[in-house]
Amino acid sequence: MQKVNPRIPNPVDMHVGSRIRLRRQLMKMSQEKLGDELGVTFQQVQKYERGANRVGASRLYRLSRVLEVPVQFFFEDLADKPVVSGMAEGDQTPVVYNFIQSSDGVSLAEAFSRISDAKVRRRVLELVRTLAAEQDESAH
């Protein structure tokens, strides 16, 4: 069994943190406001969002109430992804985390989340995948 480096955030904690950040940003809530609601500093919220600090069960429950989502929201898409996919050794930053770091990513996620029809959401996803594949082909 491979030893875990305690200085590298756990990929699950990073995923949960990225979901916290995504939902907070979609609600247009500051880290300071979220920290106030949780009884922690905004620096602690930053650490949660980076995955540097693990979110305990009671705090995760409180986060779900404050951010108005079910607890399972923080784990969505986790089972579908390998722990580390296509990333350099030592770089375990999830794609989702990088995505929500950009204003385009947040805007896209916000607009996409407003589409209630599952068929339309799947068609948008197919469009994005096709565009990405075309870009990949033209780069080679």
Residue, then its C-alpha position, 0 to 999 in steps of 0.5 A: m500500500q502506498k503511503v499518503n503524503p500529508r502535505i498533498p490534499n486528498p483528492v476527495d477533499m479537493h473535490v468537495g472543496s471545489r463543489i463548495r466553491l462552485r455553489r458559493q460562487l453560484m450564490k454570489m456569496s463571499q468567502e467572508k459571508l460563508g465563514d460568518e454563517l459557519g462560524v469560521t474565518f474566511q481563511q478557513v473557507q479558503k482552506y476548505e475550498r482548496g481541499a487543504n483542510r478536511v470538512g467534518a461531517s457536522r460542518l458539511y451538514r451545516l454547509s449544505r443548509v447554508l448553501e441550500v443543497p443536499v449533502q450529496f451535492f458535494f460528492e456529485d460526479l466523484a464516483d464517475k472520476p478516477v482519483v487522478s486522471g491524466m495529470a502529472e505525477g504530484d499534480q492532483t488538482p481536479v479538472v473541476y477545481n481548475f474549471i471553477q477558478s475561471s470566470d468563464g467556468v463559473s458563468l458556464a456552470e451557472a447558466f447550465s444549472r438553470i437548464s431544467d430539461a435533462k435532454v437539453r442538458r445532455r445535448v449541451l454536453e454533447l455540443v461541448r464534447t464535440l467542440a473540444a474533440e474538433q479542437d483536439e483534432s485541429a491541434h494535431 
